[in-house]
Amino acid sequence: MTELEGVAWPPEPIRTERLVLRESEARDRPVFIELLASPEVNTYLGGPRPREELEREMPGTPERWPGSFVVDLDGAMIGQILLRRATEHRRPAAAGKADLGYLFLPRAWGFGYAAEACAAALAWFDGVLPGEPVVLTTQTANVGSMRLAAKLGFTELERFRAWEAEQWLGQRSPVTPSE
């Protein structure tokens, strides 16, 4: 995966009804560690990473690159949205396209924050790279992620087996710029 080339970064914070999408700050480091070390968050992502390893390796201000948004609720990080170029994807249909990913703390699940934040990030993406499709991959067993993909307008391109589980690859058609 690589950054979104040619995109001015960081953008002004993106505000939704309840959330702010912004660039990461040093104060977000403990939450990034919590996200990556959480067994619940990483159930469908290959499992958690050891907390000690994350503490040792994570920079003071993590994930500062184009397409990486901190999802902020009332001044505190609750998740992350990722938009990256899928340069080395397992599936040819995804290669070279923007790939949407997201991680949210379990205490933020079930309130619609992921849908709200992803929709805002996709709207931003449509504004900076109009006409480009976006792909999303998730395990079919991840029912919440499958529902979110449908809600965001992703449609199935294919299913495949990887990491000992059935995977789903969907694509969101590019939004055509208004003339």
C-alpha positions as CSV (number, residue, x, y, z in Angstrom):
1,M,0.0,0.0,0.0
2,T,1.2,3.5,-0.7
3,E,0.2,7.0,-0.1
4,L,-2.2,9.0,-2.3
5,E,0.2,10.8,-4.6
6,G,-0.5,14.4,-5.5
7,V,-2.9,15.0,-2.6
8,A,-2.3,18.1,-0.5
9,W,-1.8,16.9,3.1
10,P,-3.0,17.5,5.7
11,P,-6.4,18.9,4.7
12,E,-8.4,21.1,7.0
13,P,-10.1,19.0,9.6
14,I,-13.3,17.4,8.2
15,R,-16.3,18.0,10.5
16,T,-19.4,15.9,10.5
17,E,-22.4,16.1,12.7
18,R,-20.6,14.4,15.6
19,L,-17.0,13.8,14.5
20,V,-13.8,15.4,13.3
21,L,-11.5,13.7,10.9
22,R,-8.0,15.1,11.3
23,E,-4.3,14.4,11.1
24,S,-2.8,12.4,13.9
25,E,-1.1,14.1,16.8
26,A,1.3,12.9,19.6
27,R,-1.6,12.6,22.0
28,D,-3.2,9.9,19.8
29,R,-0.3,7.5,20.2
30,P,-1.8,5.5,23.2
31,V,-5.1,5.0,21.2
32,F,-3.2,3.8,18.1
33,I,-1.5,1.3,20.4
34,E,-4.8,0.3,21.9
35,L,-6.3,-0.2,18.5
36,L,-3.5,-2.4,17.2
37,A,-3.1,-4.4,20.4
38,S,-6.9,-5.1,20.8
39,P,-8.0,-8.7,20.2
40,E,-11.6,-7.4,19.4
41,V,-10.5,-4.9,16.9
42,N,-8.2,-7.3,15.1
43,T,-10.4,-10.4,15.1
44,Y,-10.7,-10.3,11.3
45,L,-7.3,-8.6,10.6
46,G,-4.9,-11.3,11.6
47,G,-4.9,-10.8,15.3
48,P,-3.5,-8.2,17.7
49,R,0.1,-7.1,17.8
50,P,2.0,-7.3,21.1
51,R,1.6,-4.2,23.1
52,E,5.3,-4.2,24.1
53,E,6.3,-4.3,20.5
54,L,4.0,-1.4,19.6
55,E,5.2,0.7,22.5
56,R,8.8,0.1,21.4
57,E,8.3,0.7,17.6
58,M,5.5,3.3,17.2
59,P,6.7,6.8,16.5
60,G,5.8,9.7,18.8
61,T,3.2,10.9,16.3
62,P,1.9,7.8,14.4
63,E,0.4,7.4,11.0
64,R,1.1,10.8,9.5
65,W,0.7,10.3,5.8
66,P,-1.9,11.3,3.2
67,G,-5.1,9.4,3.6
68,S,-4.7,8.5,7.3
69,F,-7.4,10.3,9.3
70,V,-7.9,10.2,13.1
71,V,-11.6,10.0,14.0
72,D,-12.1,12.3,16.9
73,L,-15.2,12.4,19.1
74,D,-15.4,15.3,21.6
75,G,-11.7,15.8,21.5
76,A,-10.6,12.2,21.8
77,M,-9.5,9.6,19.2
78,I,-12.0,6.8,18.7
79,G,-10.7,5.3,15.5
80,Q,-8.8,5.7,12.2
81,I,-9.8,5.9,8.6
82,L,-7.3,4.8,6.0
83,L,-7.3,5.6,2.2
84,R,-4.3,4.1,0.5
85,R,-3.3,3.1,-3.0
86,A,-3.6,-0.7,-3.3
87,T,-0.4,-1.3,-5.2
88,E,0.3,-4.9,-4.1
89,H,-3.2,-6.3,-3.5
90,R,-3.9,-10.0,-3.6
91,R,-6.6,-9.4,-6.2
92,P,-5.9,-7.9,-9.6
93,A,-9.3,-6.1,-9.5
94,A,-8.0,-4.0,-6.6
95,A,-4.5,-3.2,-7.8
96,G,-3.8,0.5,-8.2
97,K,-7.1,1.6,-6.8
98,A,-7.7,3.5,-3.5
99,D,-8.4,1.1,-0.7
100,L,-10.6,2.1,2.3
101,G,-9.8,0.7,5.7
102,Y,-11.0,1.6,9.2
103,L,-10.3,0.7,12.8
104,F,-12.5,1.8,15.8
105,L,-12.3,1.2,19.5
106,P,-14.8,-1.4,20.7
107,R,-16.4,1.2,23.0
108,A,-17.3,3.2,19.8
109,W,-19.0,0.3,18.0
110,G,-22.7,0.4,17.4
111,F,-23.3,4.2,17.3
112,G,-22.9,4.8,13.5
113,Y,-19.5,6.5,13.9
114,A,-17.8,4.3,11.3
115,A,-20.4,5.0,8.7
116,E,-20.3,8.7,9.4
117,A,-16.5,8.9,9.4
118,C,-16.1,6.7,6.3
119,A,-18.8,8.7,4.4
120,A,-16.9,11.9,5.2
121,A,-13.6,10.5,4.2
122,L,-15.0,9.2,0.9
123,A,-16.6,12.6,0.2
124,W,-13.2,14.2,0.8
125,F,-11.6,11.6,-1.5
126,D,-14.1,12.4,-4.2
127,G,-13.2,16.1,-4.0
128,V,-9.4,15.6,-4.2
129,L,-9.3,12.7,-6.7
130,P,-12.6,12.9,-8.6
131,G,-13.6,10.0,-10.8
132,E,-11.5,7.4,-9.0
133,P,-13.0,4.2,-7.7
134,V,-12.4,2.9,-4.1
135,V,-12.2,-0.7,-3.1
136,L,-12.7,-2.4,0.3
137,T,-11.8,-5.9,1.4
138,T,-13.2,-7.6,4.5
139,Q,-13.8,-11.1,5.7
140,T,-17.4,-12.3,4.9
141,A,-17.6,-13.4,8.6
142,N,-17.2,-9.7,9.7
143,V,-20.9,-9.0,9.5
144,G,-20.6,-5.4,10.7
145,S,-18.0,-4.6,8.1
146,M,-20.1,-6.2,5.4
147,R,-23.1,-4.1,6.5
148,L,-21.0,-0.9,6.5
149,A,-19.7,-1.7,3.0
150,A,-23.2,-2.0,1.7
151,K,-24.3,1.2,3.5
152,L,-21.4,3.1,1.9
153,G,-22.3,1.9,-1.6
154,F,-19.7,-0.8,-2.2
155,T,-20.8,-3.6,-4.4
156,E,-19.2,-7.0,-4.7
157,L,-16.5,-7.6,-7.2
158,E,-15.5,-11.0,-6.0
159,R,-15.0,-13.4,-3.1
160,F,-11.8,-15.2,-2.5
161,R,-9.9,-17.2,0.1
162,A,-7.0,-15.7,2.0
163,W,-5.6,-16.0,5.5
164,E,-7.7,-19.1,6.0
165,A,-11.0,-17.3,5.6
166,E,-13.4,-16.2,2.9
167,Q,-12.7,-12.5,1.9
168,W,-15.0,-10.1,0.1
169,L,-13.8,-7.5,-2.3
170,G,-16.1,-4.6,-3.1
171,Q,-15.9,-1.5,-5.1
172,R,-17.6,1.9,-4.8
173,S,-18.0,3.4,-8.2
174,P,-16.4,6.8,-8.7
175,V,-18.4,9.9,-8.2
176,T,-18.5,11.9,-11.4
177,P,-17.6,15.5,-10.8
178,S,-20.4,18.0,-11.4
179,E,-19.9,20.1,-14.5
